Amino acid sequence: MIRLADPAATEAIGASLAAVLAPGDVVTLDGPLGAGKTSIARGLLAALGLAGEAPSPSFAIVQPYAPPEVRLPVLHVDLYRIDDPNEMEELGLDEARHDSALLVEWPERAGPDAWPDALRLRLEILPDGARGLTWAAPPAWERRWRST
């Protein structure tokens, strides 16, 4: 586990992830409300060139970013409002992976079999208010994801 002392440290994880992200990649962000999922997304998008702060896609569900706004296409996805994994097909995320990276908050709402090749990041709120980051990196990510 990596201890993230403040929002800047959490955003820095996103920035380090941006350096290795490519179209077709999926990164899932799991954790309770307020744990820092959107902070990681904001750090990643800023490192990819986004000017200004990225909004949370809670109501839009999918917030697309494309060049020249960012250096590679990214879909920032927030599945918090998805009640049934069967709703996922309507979002067209599998097709979008061909030319975009997916950054998915609340991935458990997509069902247990969604994105088996994803880098899975998990955030927790520690007793002192800091955040703890753990991850599961499948073979496609093992050589690229070195979180420190």
N, C-alpha and C positions, 0 to 999 in steps of 0.2 A: 504494500500500500504506500502511496505517496500522500503526504500531508500537504494540503494547499491552504496556506495561512490566510489568504484574502482573495477578493475577486480578481485582483491583478494576476495572482498566481494561477488562478483557474483559467483566465483568458490566455495566459502564456502557454498552457497545455494545448489550447486550440490553435495557437500560432505555430507550435511545434508540429502539430498534426498537419497543418496546411502545407508544410514543406514536403510532405511525402504523399499527399492525397492525389489521386488520379481519377479521371472519368471511369465509371464502373464500380468504384469503391463504395462500400456502405459502412458507415460508422454509426453505431447505436449509442444513445445516451440514456442511461437508466438511473433512477434515483427519485427520492421524494420531492414534492414541491419545495422550491427554494434551495435545492442542493447545488445548483450551479450549472445545470445542463445548458441553459441558454447562454451563460457566460462563456462556456467552451465554444459554442457555436459563434458567438460574437467575436471571440479571439481568432477563430479560424477564418471567418469571413473578412475581418480587418486585415489579416495577414495575406489574404488573397487579393487585397486591393480595394475592398468596399470602403467608400467614404461615408462617414457618419455611422450611427449605431444601427445594427440590424434589429428590426422589430421581432418580437416573439410571434411565431406563426400560429398561435393557439386558435384563433378564429378562422383564419384562412386555411388552415391545416397544412397546405403546401405553399412555401414562399420560394419562388425561383430566383436565382441570380445567374447572370450570364455575362460573358465578355461584351463590351469592354469594362463593365462594372466590376468584374472580378476576373482573375486570370484563367479560370476554368469554370465550366457550368456546375452549379451546386443547387440541389433542392434541399432546403431546410424544412423538415417535416415534423409536425407536432401532432401525434396521434391521440392526445388526451381526450378528445371528443369522439373518438371512434369507439362504438359500443360492441361491435361484432366484427371479427376478422373478415367476414364475407364482404364487408364494405371496402376492403382494401383494393379490390380489383378496379373499382371505379376511379381510384386515384391515378392509375397508370404508372406506378412507380417502377415496375419491372421493365417496362419499355423505356422509361426515362434513363435507366441505368446504362443504356448503350452509349450515351454521350455525356452523362452527368454523374457527379458523385452525390450520394444521398447521405444526409446527416439527419438521423431519426431520433426524436425525443419520444418517450413512452413506447418503446418498441414492443413491449409485451402485449399491447393491444392488437398487434398484427397477428398474434398466434405464435405458438411455440416453434413452428417450423420456418418462420420468416427469416430470410437472410442468413443461412448457416455459415456463409463466408465473411460475415461482418466482423469488424473490430468492435468489440463490445466493451464500452466504458461504463463503469458504475461509480456513482458519487454517493457519499453518505455525509450527513451532518454529524460532526464529532462533538463531544460534550462541551468543548471549549469554543464552539462556533466555527472552527476551521472546517475544511472539507477533507474527506478521505477519498482517494481515487484508486480503484482497482480495475483490472481489465482482463479480458480473454482475447488472445490474438490467435486466429486460425493460421494455418501454414502460409497463406498468401501475405500475411501481415508480419510474421515473426521477424523477418530480416529488416523490415521497414520501421516497425514501431518499437522504438526504444524511448520510453517516456521520460528518461532523464538525460 
